[in-house]
Amino acid sequence: MAEPTPPTFPSELPVLPLRRTVAFPLTLQPLAVNRPVSIESVNRALGSDRLVLLLLQHGEADDPTPNDVHRVGTVGIVRQMAKVGGGINIIIEGVARVRADVVTRAGTSMRAQITPMPESVERTLEVEAHVRRIRELIDKALSLATGLSEELRGVVMNIDDPLRLAYVLATLIDMKAEDKQALLEENNLTSKLQAVETSLTREISLLELKGKIESQAQQEMTDAQRQYYLRQQLKAIQQELGEGEGNELVELRKRIDDATLPEPVHEAAMCEVDRLARMTPTSPEYQMLRTYIDWLLDVPWPVTTRDRLDLIEARKVLDEDHYDLDKVKERIVEYLAVRKLKGDMKGPILCFVGPPGVGKTSLGQSIARAMERKFVRLSLGGVRDEAEIRGHRRTYIGSIPGRIVQALKQAGSMNPVFMLDEIDKVSSGGYQGDPAFALLEVLDPAQNHSFRDHYLEIPVDLSKVLFIATSNQLGTIHPALLDRMEIISLSGYTEEEKLHIARRYLLPRQESEHGLPPGILEITDAALRLVISEYTREAGVRNVERQLGALARKVAAKIATRPADAGPPDKTVIDRDEVDDYLGPARFRKEVAFRVSRPGVATGVAWTEVGGDVLFIEATLLPGGNQNIILTGQLGNVMQESARAALSHIRSRAGELGISGDFLAKHDLHIHVPAGAIPKDGPSAGVTMATAILSAARGQPVRKDVAMTGEITLSGLVLPVGGIREKALAARRFGIKTFVLPALNEPDLVELPEELRRDMTFVPAETLDQVIKVAFGDTVQ
């Protein structure tokens, strides 16, 4: 046995933590040092005796702690050092194995107190047998590995020390870091040599498998070359015999010639067929080219449908499908009139904006029917990839054109009515590009005559398409996209309009869908009004149709459960008093009178993307005297500022408004807007907040039949706001009789339905004083 003399080291050394590698004694190893804690340890070693402790790190932490490193490692001496960029490249020589008893860290400095772990080498017969076996494996591995020099073979074969041989090979072989650490910690030399043998055997198996795969690939390549040569010979023989191309290519050329394609498309298709003729059908690109040619031929390049230019008949079709909506119908008739006078007019780009259920999507289908055009619909909700619009480039496997070209193929013409549904819900800002920006070219009349799909890479003329986008709101649509569209607002329906729609469209459709014979179900007007007012509360008619469907199902169930010999079913008439027997208790009641019965509560109206709604704004004075204002109900910044502006105006004119000038001296003010789970913002509740504050300060309730809207200034002026029609419709649904609005919004009253102006009193107000006169029951001047 050779007992080594353990070298002498300081009791404490700087620690260099290693990731995914282990340094062994008796070996040289290059290391790249980049982390602050590692650079600090190397600098400390270079500044003293060049000794450093190399410990394997658990995990991949960039800033390891003492608990992140193993406790058995190697003392190394830095032999060479070079600074590269922000790091250091070093060559380190492993000296001896040691144990780190205590590892500490202060700042970027990590140090360890060490204890030597000397290793003895006993040259037994078993050790010699393992060494010979390892040398045989090394010789076999070097013969299998290509690109290795013979000098490496000599270096490894000339190592006489078994321990050093084990460590050198462990450094060279592809072993896991944890396996290398186990080898370092192992005290038995025979076990170390066995671990190296196992790793060498595995490496040889991988090399043999790699050689087998390379040999098979070379053989396959040779076979492919042979097949290509034979096919070229066969092609030459066919040409000599006059047989020419295969039937498939001949058929493709005939299809291209028969199709009336634009010149650029015809040239591109013929060019691709020529490329196809030079390929073998087994080539991966052959099928990709064939699919591309099929898409070129599937796009209806020369096909357009003839518009119905009879304006009276077109308007009749529109009236058959939809009640009211005169503004939209007039716009379509105007377009047809211009088309009749000027045949090459480009298609308009319209955007229908309105709450859900008012008929935006179905209106697009009706327009297509009125114009006798094909109709296609593209839902944009949740689309987040630009390639959905423009298509994928042909370099990708499985690429296809975008949805625009797919829709043209589906329509079978180049001038369909193309509906872009829910354009306000396009997802944006992803790494795959913004679909809204891809739509800019589609919806720009100056560009869409030469729209380029990434897959086709040929200009596609979209100028004849009638694009109709639908949206619930405009705020989420990109301004550049919004600028390219003609906005047409579709407001909510009045109760009278809903009654007509239910009678003319919804009820017959539900009877048909539920298998009821015509005339078997009759719902009186009083019952329909009750369903509209107390079982639904919406701007559109979607829930009205659901309730009518529920009535139809009840009647269908009643008919289906009759005895078989009962004869034909009797007519079912549903009156107002019988609605709750079918639909249960009413869901919505007139709650305004109950909500504003106490001082400090005022009724406001708000616009939302699903239509107008009523807000009850509450104010109360609290004992305190700190003059604090508390705002609750998830109010946005603009709404909070409106509340403070309203309070400041009332305090500045407290005496004139009939309240004490120091009414906040002994009180705090709390303003709350119920439905606290819903965020609220905007300036239009300013006058309502001012009225609620004044009501609380006076102790005087606000009139129960009054609702109001308008922005308030510090001087008490009432400024204009938007959404007057939707707000007025919401007030009507809640039973409001008097509606106070800014005087500058008075022109908006012209767009209100006649029945709304007849049943409600609209009071324009320029100042808060005029609002107060109406709100507290004084005579309106």
Sequence and secondary structure as in RCSB ss.txt:
>XXXX:A:sequence
MAEPTPPTFPSELPVLPLRRTVAFPLTLQPLAVNRPVSIESVNRALGSDRLVLLLLQHGEADDPTPNDVHRVGTV
GIVRQMAKVGGGINIIIEGVARVRADVVTRAGTSMRAQITPMPESVERTLEVEAHVRRIRELIDKALSLATGLSE
ELRGVVMNIDDPLRLAYVLATLIDMKAEDKQALLEENNLTSKLQAVETSLTREISLLELKGKIESQAQQEMTDAQ
RQYYLRQQLKAIQQELGEGEGNELVELRKRIDDATLPEPVHEAAMCEVDRLARMTPTSPEYQMLRTYIDWLLDVP
WPVTTRDRLDLIEARKVLDEDHYDLDKVKERIVEYLAVRKLKGDMKGPILCFVGPPGVGKTSLGQSIARAMERKF
VRLSLGGVRDEAEIRGHRRTYIGSIPGRIVQALKQAGSMNPVFMLDEIDKVSSGGYQGDPAFALLEVLDPAQNHS
FRDHYLEIPVDLSKVLFIATSNQLGTIHPALLDRMEIISLSGYTEEEKLHIARRYLLPRQESEHGLPPGILEITD
AALRLVISEYTREAGVRNVERQLGALARKVAAKIATRPADAGPPDKTVIDRDEVDDYLGPARFRKEVAFRVSRPG
VATGVAWTEVGGDVLFIEATLLPGGNQNIILTGQLGNVMQESARAALSHIRSRAGELGISGDFLAKHDLHIHVPA
GAIPKDGPSAGVTMATAILSAARGQPVRKDVAMTGEITLSGLVLPVGGIREKALAARRFGIKTFVLPALNEPDLV
ELPEELRRDMTFVPAETLDQVIKVAFGDTVQ
>XXXX:A:secstr
 B        SEEEEEEESS    TT EEEEEE SHHHHHHHHHHHTTTSEEEEEEBSTT SS  GGGB SEEEE
EEEEEEEEETTEEEEEEEEEEEEEEEEEEEETTEEEEEEEE    B   HHHHHHHHHHHHHHHHHHHHSSS  H
HHHHHHHT   HHHHHHHHHHHS   HHHHHHHHH   HHHHHHHHHHHHHHHHHHHHHHHHHHHHHHHHHHHHH
HHHHHHHHHHHHHHHHT  S HHHHHHHHHHHHS   HHHHHHHHHHHHHHHTS TTSHHHHHHHHHHHHHHHS 
TT        HHHHHHHHHHH SS HHHHHHHHHHHHHHHH TT    EEEEE  TTSSHHHHHHHHHHHHT  E
EEEE TT   THHHH   TTSTT    HHHHHHHHHTSSS EEEEETGGG   S TT  HHHHHHHHT TTTGGG
EE TTT SEE  TT EEEEEES STTS HHHHTTSEEEE     HHHHHHHIIIIIHHHHHHHTT  TTSEEE H
HHHHHHHHHS   SSSHHHHHHHHHHHHHHHHHHHTS TTS S   EEE GGGHHHHH S S    HHHHTSSTT
EEEEEEEETTEEEEEEEEEEEEE  S  EEEESSB HHHHHHHHHHHHHHHHTTTTTTS TTTTTSEEEEEE S 
TTS B  STTHHHHHHHHHHHHHT    TTEEE  EE TT BEE  S HHHHHHHHHHTT  EEEEEGGGGGGGG
GS HHHHHHSEEEEESBHHHHHHHHTT    
